[in-house]
Amino acid sequence: MSAVPGLSRLVLASGNAGKLREFSTLLEPLGLEVVGQASLGIAEAPEPHATFVENALAKARHASAGSGLPALADDSGICLDALGGAPGVHSARWAAMAGGPRDDQANNRRVSEQLQGQASRAGHYYCVLVLVRSPDDPQPLIADGLWRGEFIDTPRGEGGFGYDPHFWLPALGCTVAQLAPERKNALGHRGQAMRALLEKLRAVTAP
């Protein structure tokens, strides 16, 4: 039984298998079933916007309209100081925007090349979560999370996905990819955003 009144199943507005695993784990204790939009035959929504929150909202509405279910969407990325906050909202397609393939290795390679000669490697992971109860929900729930670290050229660790093997956490002496999944969920930008979102969700569903 769901710990959130009125909500037991939702669609994740993403085709990313890594994100589906993370969100399923984060929501499992609440008894919420998370279904990936790809399994319902829903194509990925366009992400034309300049901000994380606009992209997340567009993706959530698209998934809810296609499924008839409440939808959860995130828009997240790595933002590096020396690159003026890039790749930012373009993190998932950073290499493709320069004519390369759309994959994690190519994205990391392009960032590494752009940081050559830069004094700072500092930056942060950022995540915005949006939950809509219907496609035209006038009061979407929105929460965010931020995780600071540094980009390193040589990948370390086998876990995670995306930029995780290159995202160094100085305080822990490891990359995100070297963390156990439960540790990543406890510390990371998505875990932070999810806890904030669930607080809002409980508030609006409280009797």
C-alpha positions as CSV (number, residue, x, y, z in Angstrom):
1,M,0.0,0.0,0.0
2,S,1.3,3.4,-0.9
3,A,2.4,5.7,1.9
4,V,1.2,8.7,-0.2
5,P,-2.6,8.9,-0.2
6,G,-4.1,8.8,-3.7
7,L,-0.9,7.9,-5.5
8,S,0.3,4.3,-6.0
9,R,1.6,4.3,-9.6
10,L,3.3,6.9,-11.8
11,V,5.2,7.1,-15.0
12,L,8.8,8.2,-15.2
13,A,9.2,10.7,-18.1
14,S,12.6,9.3,-19.1
15,G,14.0,6.5,-21.3
16,N,17.2,6.5,-19.2
17,A,17.5,3.0,-17.6
18,G,19.9,4.4,-14.9
19,K,17.4,7.0,-13.9
20,L,14.6,4.4,-13.8
21,R,16.6,2.3,-11.4
22,E,17.5,5.2,-9.1
23,F,13.9,6.6,-8.9
24,S,12.4,3.1,-8.4
25,T,14.8,2.6,-5.5
26,L,14.1,6.0,-4.0
27,L,10.3,5.5,-4.2
28,E,10.1,1.8,-3.2
29,P,9.9,2.5,0.5
30,L,6.8,4.5,-0.1
31,G,5.1,1.7,-2.0
32,L,5.0,3.7,-5.3
33,E,5.4,1.7,-8.5
34,V,7.4,3.5,-11.1
35,V,6.9,2.7,-14.8
36,G,9.3,3.9,-17.4
37,Q,7.6,5.7,-20.3
38,A,9.3,3.6,-22.9
39,S,7.5,0.5,-21.6
40,L,4.2,2.3,-22.4
41,G,5.3,3.2,-25.9
42,I,5.7,6.9,-25.1
43,A,8.5,8.6,-27.0
44,E,10.8,11.1,-25.3
45,A,9.6,14.7,-25.3
46,P,11.5,17.5,-26.9
47,E,13.7,19.5,-24.5
48,P,14.0,22.9,-26.2
49,H,14.0,25.1,-23.1
50,A,16.9,27.0,-21.6
51,T,16.1,26.1,-18.0
52,F,15.9,22.8,-16.1
53,V,12.5,23.5,-14.7
54,E,10.9,24.2,-18.0
55,N,12.3,21.0,-19.6
56,A,11.2,18.9,-16.6
57,L,7.7,20.3,-16.7
58,A,7.3,19.7,-20.5
59,K,8.5,16.1,-20.0
60,A,6.1,15.5,-17.1
61,R,3.1,16.8,-19.0
62,H,4.0,14.8,-22.1
63,A,4.3,11.5,-20.2
64,S,1.1,12.1,-18.2
65,A,-0.8,12.8,-21.4
66,G,0.5,9.7,-23.1
67,S,-0.1,7.4,-20.1
68,G,-3.1,8.8,-18.3
69,L,-1.0,8.5,-15.1
70,P,0.6,10.9,-12.7
71,A,4.1,11.6,-14.1
72,L,7.4,12.3,-12.6
73,A,10.1,14.0,-14.7
74,D,13.6,15.2,-13.9
75,D,15.9,17.5,-15.8
76,S,19.4,17.2,-14.6
77,G,23.0,17.8,-15.6
78,I,26.5,18.8,-14.8
79,C,27.3,22.5,-14.6
80,L,31.0,23.4,-14.6
81,D,32.3,26.8,-13.5
82,A,35.0,27.1,-16.1
83,L,32.5,26.5,-18.9
84,G,30.0,29.1,-17.7
85,G,27.6,26.5,-16.3
86,A,27.8,24.2,-19.4
87,P,26.9,21.5,-20.3
88,G,23.9,22.3,-18.1
89,V,20.6,21.5,-19.7
90,H,22.5,20.0,-22.7
91,S,24.4,17.4,-20.6
92,A,22.8,14.3,-22.1
93,R,23.5,15.5,-25.7
94,W,26.7,17.6,-25.2
95,A,28.8,15.6,-27.7
96,A,25.9,15.3,-30.2
97,M,25.6,19.0,-30.4
98,A,29.1,19.2,-31.7
99,G,28.5,16.5,-34.3
100,G,29.6,13.5,-32.2
101,P,27.6,10.5,-30.9
102,R,25.0,10.8,-28.2
103,D,26.5,8.7,-25.5
104,D,28.2,9.0,-22.1
105,Q,31.8,8.4,-23.2
106,A,31.5,11.0,-26.0
107,N,30.0,13.6,-23.6
108,N,32.7,13.1,-21.0
109,R,35.4,13.3,-23.7
110,R,34.1,16.6,-25.0
111,V,34.0,18.1,-21.5
112,S,37.5,16.8,-20.8
113,E,38.8,18.5,-24.0
114,Q,37.1,21.8,-23.1
115,L,38.6,21.9,-19.7
116,Q,42.2,21.5,-20.9
117,G,44.2,24.5,-19.6
118,Q,41.4,25.6,-17.3
119,A,42.5,26.4,-13.7
120,S,39.2,25.3,-12.2
121,R,37.5,21.9,-12.4
122,A,34.8,22.7,-9.9
123,G,31.1,22.4,-10.7
124,H,28.0,20.8,-9.5
125,Y,25.3,18.3,-10.4
126,Y,21.8,19.9,-10.5
127,C,18.4,18.2,-10.6
128,V,14.9,19.6,-10.9
129,L,12.0,17.2,-10.3
130,V,8.4,17.9,-11.4
131,L,5.4,15.8,-10.5
132,V,2.1,16.3,-12.2
133,R,-1.1,14.5,-11.3
134,S,-2.5,15.0,-14.7
135,P,-1.4,16.6,-18.0
136,D,-3.1,19.9,-17.2
137,D,-2.3,19.9,-13.4
138,P,-2.3,23.6,-12.5
139,Q,-0.2,23.0,-9.4
140,P,2.8,20.8,-10.4
141,L,5.1,19.9,-7.5
142,I,8.6,21.1,-8.1
143,A,11.8,20.5,-6.1
144,D,15.5,20.6,-6.8
145,G,18.9,19.4,-5.5
146,L,22.5,20.4,-6.0
147,W,25.7,18.3,-5.4
148,R,29.1,19.9,-5.6
149,G,32.2,18.3,-6.9
150,E,35.0,18.4,-9.6
151,F,35.4,17.0,-13.0
152,I,38.4,14.7,-13.5
153,D,39.8,13.4,-16.8
154,T,40.4,9.8,-15.9
155,P,37.2,7.8,-15.1
156,R,37.1,5.9,-11.8
157,G,34.5,3.4,-10.7
158,E,32.0,1.1,-12.4
159,G,28.7,2.3,-10.9
160,G,26.3,5.1,-11.9
161,F,25.9,6.5,-15.4
162,G,26.4,9.7,-17.3
163,Y,29.2,11.8,-15.9
164,D,29.5,9.8,-12.6
165,P,32.9,8.2,-13.3
166,H,34.3,11.7,-13.8
167,F,32.6,13.5,-11.0
168,W,35.0,13.7,-8.1
169,L,33.9,14.2,-4.5
170,P,36.8,15.7,-2.7
171,A,35.3,15.3,0.8
172,L,34.9,11.5,0.2
173,G,38.0,10.9,-2.0
174,C,36.1,9.1,-4.7
175,T,33.9,9.6,-7.8
176,V,30.2,9.2,-7.8
177,A,30.7,6.0,-9.8
178,Q,32.7,4.5,-6.8
179,L,29.8,5.0,-4.4
180,A,27.4,2.2,-3.5
181,P,23.9,3.0,-5.0
182,E,22.4,3.6,-1.6
183,R,25.1,6.1,-0.7
184,K,24.6,7.9,-4.0
185,N,20.9,8.1,-3.3
186,A,21.5,9.5,0.2
187,L,24.0,12.2,-0.9
188,G,23.1,13.0,-4.5
189,H,21.2,15.7,-6.3
190,R,18.3,13.4,-7.2
191,G,18.0,12.1,-3.7
192,Q,18.0,15.6,-2.3
193,A,15.3,16.7,-4.8
194,M,13.2,13.6,-4.2
195,R,13.2,14.1,-0.4
196,A,12.1,17.7,-0.9
197,L,9.4,16.7,-3.4
198,L,8.0,14.0,-1.1
199,E,7.7,16.5,1.7
200,K,5.6,18.7,-0.6
201,L,3.6,15.7,-1.8
202,R,2.8,14.6,1.7
203,A,1.7,18.2,2.6
204,V,-0.8,18.5,-0.2
205,T,-2.2,15.0,0.3
206,A,-2.4,15.2,4.1
207,P,-6.0,14.8,5.5
